[in-house]
Amino acid sequence: MLQVAGSIVVTIVIVGIFEELGWRGFLLPRLQRDYRALPAALIIGLAWFPWHLPELVSDPGQRPLTPFAVYIFSQSVLLAWLYNSTQASLPVVVLFHAAFNTFTKFFLADLQGSPYPYLVAWWVVAGAVAVLAVAAVAYAGSRDLVKGAPRPAH
């Protein structure tokens, strides 16, 4: 339990400083000036996926490429939905991102040495996140990714 808590704390700091300040805190509001929320989230996914390439290259067994790409693009939509639905609350986005990272780290850790089960587990995780992203879009709409209120103006 202490390991999980420590991982969440470290991830909150790393994710908050090195990722979410840039992706959702800076880039998303600027993209949403010219694009609907869904395309803006997917454009961020196009930048966010290559951001992880050094990790993917340095440890290719850590994350299978295709399900990880699905995971990143789906999570980008979910994080945009959270950001817009909480009136641009970056702390909520950081906590959600850190929770997902910690979950995948500990959920998939025991399977890492077994190529087929590990790949299947990654597809399950990526599929679940994709289903959540589709549900968020169906619920909130692709224009603003907010149910019943306009997204925050920046």
C-alpha positions in Angstrom: 0.0 0.0 0.0 2.9 2.4 0.8 4.3 1.6 -2.6 1.1 2.6 -4.3 0.8 5.8 -2.3 4.4 6.7 -3.0 3.9 6.1 -6.7 0.8 8.3 -6.8 2.7 11.2 -5.1 5.7 10.9 -7.4 3.5 10.6 -10.4 1.4 13.6 -9.4 4.6 15.7 -9.3 6.0 14.4 -12.5 2.7 14.4 -14.4 1.7 17.8 -13.0 5.0 19.5 -13.9 6.1 17.8 -17.0 2.9 16.9 -18.8 -0.4 18.4 -17.7 0.8 22.0 -17.4 1.8 21.7 -21.0 -0.9 19.5 -22.5 -4.1 20.6 -20.8 -2.9 23.7 -19.0 -1.3 25.4 -22.0 -2.1 23.6 -25.3 -5.7 22.5 -24.9 -7.2 26.0 -24.2 -5.3 27.4 -27.2 -6.4 24.6 -29.5 -10.0 24.9 -28.4 -10.0 28.5 -29.6 -9.9 27.2 -33.2 -11.2 23.6 -32.9 -14.0 21.7 -31.2 -12.9 19.9 -28.0 -12.7 16.4 -29.5 -10.4 17.4 -32.4 -8.3 19.5 -30.0 -8.0 16.4 -27.7 -6.9 14.2 -30.6 -4.4 16.8 -31.8 -2.9 16.7 -28.3 -2.8 12.9 -28.6 -0.7 13.3 -31.8 1.8 15.3 -29.8 1.5 13.3 -26.6 2.2 9.9 -28.1 5.6 10.9 -29.5 6.4 12.5 -26.2 6.5 8.9 -24.8 8.7 7.5 -27.6 11.9 7.7 -25.6 10.3 5.4 -23.0 9.0 3.1 -25.7 12.4 2.9 -27.4 14.5 2.5 -24.2 12.3 -0.2 -22.8 10.2 -1.8 -25.7 8.8 -4.5 -23.5 7.2 -2.0 -21.1 4.4 -0.8 -23.3 3.2 -2.5 -26.5 3.1 0.2 -29.2 -0.5 -0.2 -30.7 -2.5 -0.6 -27.5 -0.5 2.1 -25.9 -1.4 4.5 -28.8 -5.1 3.6 -28.3 -4.6 4.2 -24.6 -2.9 7.6 -25.1 -5.5 9.0 -27.6 -8.4 7.7 -25.5 -6.9 9.2 -22.3 -6.3 12.5 -24.1 -10.1 12.6 -24.8 -10.9 11.7 -21.2 -8.5 14.3 -19.8 -10.0 17.0 -22.1 -13.5 16.1 -20.9 -12.4 16.3 -17.3 -10.6 19.6 -17.9 -13.6 21.2 -19.6 -16.1 19.7 -17.2 -14.4 21.0 -14.2 -14.0 24.5 -15.4 -10.3 24.0 -16.3 -9.3 22.3 -13.0 -5.8 21.2 -13.7 -5.4 19.5 -10.3 -8.4 17.2 -11.1 -6.7 16.3 -14.4 -3.3 15.7 -12.8 -4.9 13.4 -10.1 -6.8 11.4 -12.8 -3.7 11.1 -14.9 -1.6 10.0 -11.9 -4.3 7.5 -10.9 -4.3 5.9 -14.4 -0.5 5.7 -14.5 -0.3 4.1 -11.1 -3.1 1.7 -11.9 -1.4 0.5 -15.1 2.0 0.3 -13.4 0.8 -2.0 -10.6 -2.0 -3.9 -12.6 0.3 -4.8 -15.4 3.6 -5.3 -13.4 3.0 -9.0 -12.6 2.4 -9.8 -16.3 5.4 -8.0 -17.8 7.5 -11.1 -18.2 4.8 -13.0 -20.1 4.5 -11.5 -23.7 1.0 -12.8 -24.6 -0.8 -12.2 -21.3 0.9 -8.8 -21.1 -0.2 -7.8 -24.6 -3.8 -9.0 -23.8 -3.8 -7.0 -20.6 -2.7 -3.9 -22.4 -5.4 -4.3 -24.9 -8.0 -4.8 -22.1 -6.8 -1.6 -20.5 -6.6 0.4 -23.8 -10.1 -0.9 -24.7 -11.6 0.1 -21.3 -10.1 3.6 -21.6 -11.4 3.8 -25.2 -14.9 2.8 -24.1 -14.8 5.5 -21.4 -13.7 8.1 -23.9 -16.5 7.1 -26.3 -18.9 7.3 -23.4 -17.6 10.8 -22.4 -18.1 12.0 -26.0 -21.6 10.4 -26.2 -22.6 12.0 -22.9 -21.0 15.4 -23.3 -20.8 15.9 -27.1 -17.8 16.5 -29.2 -18.1 20.2 -29.5 -17.2 21.2 -25.9 -16.9 17.8 -24.1 -19.2 19.4 -21.4 -22.7 18.4 -20.6 -25.1 21.4 -20.4 -22.6 24.2 -20.2 -20.0 25.7 -22.4 -16.4 24.8 -21.9 -14.2 27.3 -20.0 -13.2 30.4 -22.0 -9.4 31.2 -22.1 
